[in-house]
Amino acid sequence: MTLVVVPVRYPLSEHSRVTLEHAIDVADEHDATLTVLHVNLFQESRKVTRTDLKRAVEREFGWLPNARYVVRGGFLLEETILEEVAAEGADIVVIGAKQAGRWRRMFRSLLSDPDIDEYLREQLDATVVTVDF
């Protein structure tokens, strides 16, 4: 079965809502499982639980039949997302335009001229869908 991963903020920001809405549509189109991912940054004091994340999403979108909710801890947001995407073997990653910009900045520090979509396809074998706002 196809797996779609969508990283979101908690509480859900407007950008996260739009990105999640698009990810739900992508998952429906592909008859896919949807993983809603939130990263608790170690350097921040707030710790979101899987239950918190699930309740917030279901308040906005109702019950999602093929959804799972994952909360991971990490120091670097983008690195933790990439690790989760790789570990899950995601087929499609849906990210917001702001997230794509942060990934580009991170990759620029590592690579001379990063093409984030190409890099992620090579490293993760996943399609990246960027949602513009």
C-alpha positions as CSV (number, residue, x, y, z in Angstrom):
1,M,0.0,0.0,0.0
2,T,1.2,3.5,-0.8
3,L,2.3,5.6,2.2
4,V,1.9,9.4,2.4
5,V,3.8,11.3,5.2
6,V,2.9,14.9,6.1
7,P,4.8,16.8,8.8
8,V,2.8,19.3,10.8
9,R,3.1,21.7,13.6
10,Y,1.2,21.5,16.9
11,P,-1.0,23.2,17.5
12,L,-2.0,23.1,13.9
13,S,-1.0,26.4,12.2
14,E,-2.9,27.7,9.1
15,H,0.0,26.4,6.9
16,S,-0.2,23.0,8.6
17,R,-3.9,22.8,8.0
18,V,-3.6,23.6,4.3
19,T,-0.7,21.1,3.9
20,L,-2.6,18.4,5.8
21,E,-5.7,19.0,3.7
22,H,-3.7,18.6,0.6
23,A,-2.0,15.4,2.0
24,I,-5.5,14.0,2.8
25,D,-6.5,14.5,-0.8
26,V,-3.3,12.9,-2.1
27,A,-3.8,9.9,0.2
28,D,-7.4,9.6,-1.0
29,E,-6.3,9.8,-4.7
30,H,-3.7,7.0,-4.1
31,D,-5.8,4.9,-1.7
32,A,-2.9,5.4,0.6
33,T,-2.1,5.2,4.3
34,L,-1.5,8.7,5.8
35,T,1.1,9.3,8.5
36,V,0.7,12.6,10.2
37,L,4.0,13.5,11.8
38,H,4.9,16.0,14.4
39,V,8.5,16.5,15.8
40,N,9.0,17.5,19.4
41,L,12.3,19.4,19.3
42,F,14.5,18.4,22.3
43,Q,15.5,22.1,22.9
44,E,11.9,23.1,23.4
45,S,10.1,22.4,26.6
46,R,6.6,21.5,25.2
47,K,6.1,17.8,24.5
48,V,3.2,16.9,22.3
49,T,1.7,13.4,22.6
50,R,0.3,11.2,19.8
51,T,-3.1,11.7,21.4
52,D,-2.8,15.5,21.3
53,L,-1.9,15.3,17.7
54,K,-4.7,12.9,16.8
55,R,-7.3,15.0,18.6
56,A,-6.2,18.2,16.9
57,V,-6.3,16.7,13.5
58,E,-9.7,15.0,14.1
59,R,-11.2,18.3,15.4
60,E,-10.2,19.9,12.0
61,F,-10.9,17.1,9.6
62,G,-12.9,14.4,11.4
63,W,-11.9,10.8,11.7
64,L,-9.4,9.7,9.0
65,P,-9.8,6.0,8.2
66,N,-6.3,5.2,7.0
67,A,-4.4,7.7,9.2
68,R,-1.7,7.1,11.8
69,Y,-0.2,9.7,14.1
70,V,3.5,9.8,14.9
71,V,5.4,12.0,17.3
72,R,9.2,11.9,17.2
73,G,11.8,13.7,19.1
74,G,14.8,15.4,17.6
75,F,17.3,18.3,17.6
76,L,16.9,19.3,14.0
77,L,13.4,19.3,12.5
78,E,14.3,18.6,8.9
79,E,16.7,15.8,9.8
80,T,14.1,14.1,12.1
81,I,11.5,14.3,9.3
82,L,13.9,12.8,6.8
83,E,14.7,10.0,9.2
84,E,11.1,9.2,9.7
85,V,10.3,9.3,6.0
86,A,13.2,6.9,5.3
87,A,12.3,4.6,8.2
88,E,8.7,4.3,7.1
89,G,9.6,3.9,3.4
90,A,7.2,6.6,2.4
91,D,6.2,6.9,-1.2
92,I,5.0,10.5,-1.1
93,V,6.0,13.3,1.3
94,V,3.7,16.4,1.4
95,I,5.4,19.5,2.7
96,G,4.5,23.1,2.9
97,A,6.4,25.8,0.9
98,K,7.9,27.1,4.2
99,Q,9.2,23.7,5.1
100,A,10.7,23.3,1.6
101,G,12.5,26.6,2.1
102,R,14.0,25.5,5.4
103,W,15.2,22.2,3.8
104,R,16.8,24.2,0.9
105,R,18.7,26.3,3.4
106,M,19.8,23.2,5.3
107,F,21.0,21.5,2.2
108,R,22.8,24.6,0.9
109,S,25.0,24.4,4.0
110,L,25.9,20.8,2.9
111,L,25.7,21.0,-0.9
112,S,26.7,23.6,-3.4
113,D,23.4,23.9,-5.4
114,P,20.7,21.7,-3.9
115,D,17.6,20.6,-5.8
116,I,15.6,19.4,-2.9
117,D,13.1,17.4,-4.9
118,E,15.8,15.6,-6.7
119,Y,17.9,15.0,-3.6
120,L,14.9,13.6,-1.7
121,R,14.0,11.3,-4.6
122,E,17.6,10.0,-4.8
123,Q,18.0,9.6,-1.0
124,L,14.5,8.4,-0.1
125,D,13.0,7.2,-3.3
126,A,9.9,9.3,-2.5
127,T,7.9,11.8,-4.4
128,V,7.8,15.2,-2.8
129,V,4.7,17.3,-3.1
130,T,5.1,21.0,-2.1
131,V,2.0,22.9,-1.1
132,D,2.0,26.6,-1.9
133,F,-0.1,29.0,0.2
